[in-house]
Amino acid sequence: MNVITRTDTTDDARWQAVLDRDAASDGRFVYAVRTTGVYCRPTCPSRRGRRENVTFYDTCAAAEAAGYRPCRRCRPDQARAPAASRHAEAVARACRMIDEAEEIPDLAALAAAAGLSPFHFHRVFRAVTGITPRAYASARRARRLREELAQADVTVTEAIYGAGFNSSSRFYAASKAMLGMTPTAYRRGGEDARIRFTIGQSSLGAVLVAASDKGVCAIALGDDPEALARDLQDRFPRARLVGDDPAFADLVAQVVGLVDQPSRGLNLPLDLRGTAFQQRVWQALREIPPGCTVSYAELARRIGRPQAVRAVANACAANSLAVAVPCHRVVRRDGDLSGYRWGVERKRALLAREAKP
């Protein structure tokens, strides 16, 4: 990308800056198009005029004195906020569009509303939110679906269309990933779901392991086995819980071994259920090597959301898969262990075991 300097102000260099939509050139000149009678910023997302119809001016006043009017899209005659503020505002508008639309807008429509090219908008959205526009839209649609299903007077079909799906076939192709079960089962509190579980013993106390058809959906540590079972029942109030399954013993043994040696990892499919943001945090947790710790601030930076430290901490607290999703490897900035869903002493013990050669 060419950056215009005081000694490099030729029309050819300026035209290249327009082609590149070079942000560094914004405010240094404007370009006018004779066939439209409009002048624009170098970064204007509108379709560019032909080179032979373009004239460059050092100021807006000079362009207007020559008879051109300001572009209504890039507003070259208005002061611009810093890029970070403009990007945050553009992403906020896009999120509102997604939230309020009957059907999720496509990338081109979102980018046009933001005044950016689709490629640039996608990059800016991910930098601001930490996720892609598609991931945000999917999470919003899943949330809307859950809200629709929670209404007793709304049929499943009405909930599907109310959540923004324009066909039931498209919905059912994605329903498992969104809800972890069929919409009817979700409405009934997981009535049709079959979840196997067993409670074993480890060196850190009782261990509850539960798995759906998709994979391990819960690993919980505690002192009271009955309390662990009650918590699982509360999460899936109408699911068919199957305990003491002999075929489940090997999986439980692997999890107990993971608690005793957390550095070995767990090579089993996981059924992670959470928002798009939580999923991103949990994936980042799984990328922290055994024996290492990071701060909540560092974890927020790694997912591209340096300002979302509190939200990252909340996502760690919402993790329901102890050790397999190693939230015990996250500490405060000063190294303090802070809280842990299954007890700070267990967190200290897990880290101590990982620190051993």
Residue pairs with C-beta under 8 A, 6 or more apart in sequence:
1 20
1 22
1 24
2 8
2 13
2 16
2 17
2 20
2 22
3 17
3 22
3 24
3 25
4 13
4 14
4 17
4 22
4 24
4 25
4 28
4 29
9 29
11 56
14 25
14 29
14 31
14 42
14 56
15 31
15 51
15 54
15 56
16 22
17 24
17 25
17 42
18 25
18 31
18 42
18 48
18 54
19 48
21 42
21 43
21 44
21 45
21 117
21 120
22 42
22 43
23 43
23 83
25 42
25 43
26 41
26 42
26 43
26 80
27 41
27 80
28 42
28 58
29 42
29 56
29 57
29 58
30 39
30 40
30 41
30 42
30 56
30 57
30 59
30 60
30 63
30 76
31 39
31 40
31 42
31 54
31 55
31 56
31 57
32 38
32 39
32 40
32 54
32 55
32 56
32 57
32 63
32 66
32 68
33 39
33 40
33 48
33 49
33 53
33 54
34 49
34 53
34 54
34 55
35 49
35 50
35 53
36 49
37 67
37 68
37 69
38 68
38 69
38 70
38 71
39 57
39 60
39 63
39 64
39 68
39 69
39 70
39 71
39 76
40 46
40 71
40 73
40 74
40 76
41 71
41 74
41 76
43 74
44 71
44 73
44 74
44 76
45 73
45 74
45 111
45 112
45 115
45 116
45 117
46 71
46 73
46 74
48 54
55 66
57 63
57 66
60 70
60 76
60 77
63 76
64 70
64 77
70 76
70 77
73 115
74 115
80 86
81 89
87 124
87 127
87 128
88 128
90 114
90 115
90 116
90 121
90 124
91 114
91 124
91 125
91 128
91 129
93 113
93 114
94 110
94 113
94 114
94 121
94 125
94 133
95 129
95 136
97 105
97 109
97 110
97 113
98 104
98 105
98 110
98 133
98 136
98 137
98 140
99 140
101 164
102 164
103 164
103 166
104 137
104 140
104 141
104 164
105 113
107 118
107 121
107 122
107 133
107 134
108 118
110 121
110 125
110 133
111 117
111 118
111 120
111 121
111 122
114 121
114 124
116 124
121 133
122 132
122 133
125 132
125 133
125 136
126 132
126 304
127 304
129 136
129 304
129 305
130 277
130 280
130 303
130 304
130 305
130 308
131 139
131 276
131 277
131 280
135 276
135 280
136 276
138 174
138 178
138 276
139 275
139 276
139 277
141 163
141 164
141 165
141 178
142 163
142 178
142 179
143 275
144 162
144 163
144 164
145 159
145 160
145 163
145 178
145 179
145 183
146 179
146 186
148 154
148 158
148 159
148 160
148 162
148 163
149 156
149 159
149 183
149 186
149 187
150 187
151 159
154 162
156 183
156 184
156 187
157 168
159 183
160 168
160 171
160 183
163 171
165 171
175 182
175 183
176 182
176 214
179 185
179 186
180 186
180 193
180 212
180 214
180 217
180 271
180 273
181 190
181 192
181 193
181 212
182 192
184 191
184 192
185 191
185 192
185 193
188 238
189 236
189 237
189 238
189 239
190 236
190 237
190 238
190 239
191 238
191 239
191 240
192 240
193 212
193 236
193 239
193 240
194 212
194 213
194 239
194 240
194 242
195 210
195 211
195 212
195 217
195 232
195 236
195 239
195 240
195 241
195 242
196 210
196 211
196 241
196 242
196 243
196 245
196 248
197 208
197 209
197 210
197 211
197 218
197 229
197 232
197 241
197 242
197 243
197 248
198 208
198 209
198 243
198 244
198 245
198 248
198 249
198 252
199 206
199 207
199 208
199 209
199 225
199 228
199 229
200 206
200 207
200 209
200 252
200 253
200 255
200 256
201 207
201 256
202 221
202 256
202 259
202 260
203 259
203 260
204 221
204 259
204 346
204 349
204 350
205 221
205 222
205 223
205 346
206 221
206 222
206 223
206 224
206 225
206 228
207 219
207 220
207 221
207 252
207 255
207 256
207 259
208 218
208 219
208 220
208 221
208 222
208 225
208 228
208 229
208 231
208 232
209 216
209 218
209 219
209 248
209 251
209 252
209 255
210 216
210 217
210 218
210 219
210 232
210 241
211 217
211 248
211 251
211 271
212 271
214 269
214 271
215 268
215 269
215 270
215 271
216 251
216 255
216 266
216 268
216 269
216 270
216 271
216 321
216 324
217 270
217 271
217 273
217 320
217 321
218 232
218 235
218 320
218 321
219 255
219 320
219 321
219 322
219 323
219 324
220 228
220 231
220 232
220 320
220 322
220 342
221 259
221 322
221 342
221 343
221 346
222 228
222 342
229 243
232 241
233 241
235 320
251 268
254 266
254 268
255 266
255 323
255 324
257 264
258 264
258 265
258 266
258 323
258 324
259 322
259 323
259 350
260 353
261 353
262 290
262 323
262 326
262 328
262 350
262 353
262 354
263 290
263 291
263 353
263 354
265 290
266 323
266 324
268 324
270 321
270 324
270 325
272 279
272 282
272 321
272 325
273 320
274 282
274 315
274 318
277 308
277 311
277 315
278 315
278 318
280 303
281 299
281 303
281 312
281 315
281 316
282 315
282 319
282 321
282 325
284 299
284 302
284 303
285 299
285 316
285 319
285 325
285 326
285 327
285 329
285 330
286 325
286 326
287 302
288 294
288 326
288 329
288 330
290 326
290 354
291 354
291 355
292 329
293 329
293 330
293 331
293 335
293 351
294 302
294 329
294 330
294 331
295 330
295 331
295 332
295 333
296 309
296 312
296 313
296 316
296 330
296 332
296 333
297 306
297 309
297 333
299 312
299 316
299 330
300 306
300 307
300 308
300 309
300 311
300 312
303 312
305 311
305 312
316 327
316 330
317 327
317 339
317 341
319 325
319 327
319 341
322 328
322 341
322 342
323 350
326 350
327 340
327 341
328 340
328 346
328 347
328 350
328 351
329 351
329 354
331 337
331 338
332 338
337 344
337 347
337 348
337 351
338 344
340 346
340 347
